Amino acid sequence: MQPMNQYELQAKVDGRLKVIRIMWLGLFISVGLYYLLTVLTGKPKDVTPNATLSIALTAAAMMLVAISIPIKWKYLTQSVDQQRTDLVNTGYIVALALCEAAALFALLDHFLTGDRYYFVLFIIAGCGYSFHFPRRQHLLDACFKGPMF
């Protein structure tokens, strides 16, 4: 296998970064679309308010967003140690999926309990997405010794 020159390496990193950022943007926008869906459908009828379920969903959403951070860092650390850029992708995908689950819990809270503070879960998910904005340096760190594309 031929070693890559600096321009080829930059092109590979840029390509991977573009894919991760497009995925991030699509999922980030989905939170807004979910909120728009709840606004357009209005308050659900024939639902029984359940404060316990709302609190449980909020706690679960906060926990998922919180654990997404160390999970992503575990994958990023492994990617540097093993010099594998695919682990950077995996770390971001897992972290973003956990934040997406928090947004889906907001939908559940709205449609199952009709809680008026369901939007807090969307805010929690959005904060998680903001924290996980893809950075070029993570990919560069993973291919420092040599490219493993």
ChimeraX attribute file (.defattr): number of C-alpha atoms within 10 A of each C-alpha:
attribute: neighborCount
match mode: 1-to-1
recipient: residues
	/A:1	3
	/A:2	4
	/A:3	9
	/A:4	12
	/A:5	9
	/A:6	8
	/A:7	9
	/A:8	12
	/A:9	19
	/A:10	13
	/A:11	11
	/A:12	15
	/A:13	21
	/A:14	15
	/A:15	12
	/A:16	18
	/A:17	20
	/A:18	14
	/A:19	13
	/A:20	19
	/A:21	16
	/A:22	12
	/A:23	15
	/A:24	20
	/A:25	14
	/A:26	11
	/A:27	19
	/A:28	22
	/A:29	11
	/A:30	16
	/A:31	24
	/A:32	15
	/A:33	12
	/A:34	17
	/A:35	17
	/A:36	12
	/A:37	12
	/A:38	18
	/A:39	10
	/A:40	9
	/A:41	9
	/A:42	12
	/A:43	15
	/A:44	14
	/A:45	10
	/A:46	9
	/A:47	13
	/A:48	11
	/A:49	15
	/A:50	13
	/A:51	13
	/A:52	10
	/A:53	15
	/A:54	24
	/A:55	14
	/A:56	13
	/A:57	20
	/A:58	22
	/A:59	13
	/A:60	16
	/A:61	25
	/A:62	18
	/A:63	14
	/A:64	21
	/A:65	25
	/A:66	16
	/A:67	13
	/A:68	24
	/A:69	19
	/A:70	13
	/A:71	16
	/A:72	22
	/A:73	16
	/A:74	14
	/A:75	22
	/A:76	26
	/A:77	18
	/A:78	17
	/A:79	23
	/A:80	20
	/A:81	13
	/A:82	14
	/A:83	23
	/A:84	22
	/A:85	24
	/A:86	16
	/A:87	21
	/A:88	27
	/A:89	22
	/A:90	15
	/A:91	24
	/A:92	25
	/A:93	17
	/A:94	16
	/A:95	26
	/A:96	26
	/A:97	17
	/A:98	24
	/A:99	31
	/A:100	24
	/A:101	17
	/A:102	29
	/A:103	29
	/A:104	20
	/A:105	22
	/A:106	30
	/A:107	22
	/A:108	16
	/A:109	26
	/A:110	23
	/A:111	18
	/A:112	18
	/A:113	22
	/A:114	22
	/A:115	21
	/A:116	12
	/A:117	13
	/A:118	24
	/A:119	18
	/A:120	14
	/A:121	26
	/A:122	25
	/A:123	16
	/A:124	21
	/A:125	28
	/A:126	23
	/A:127	14
	/A:128	24
	/A:129	24
	/A:130	12
	/A:131	14
	/A:132	19
	/A:133	14
	/A:134	22
	/A:135	11
	/A:136	12
	/A:137	11
	/A:138	19
	/A:139	25
	/A:140	19
	/A:141	18
	/A:142	25
	/A:143	21
	/A:144	13
	/A:145	12
	/A:146	13
	/A:147	18
	/A:148	13
	/A:149	12
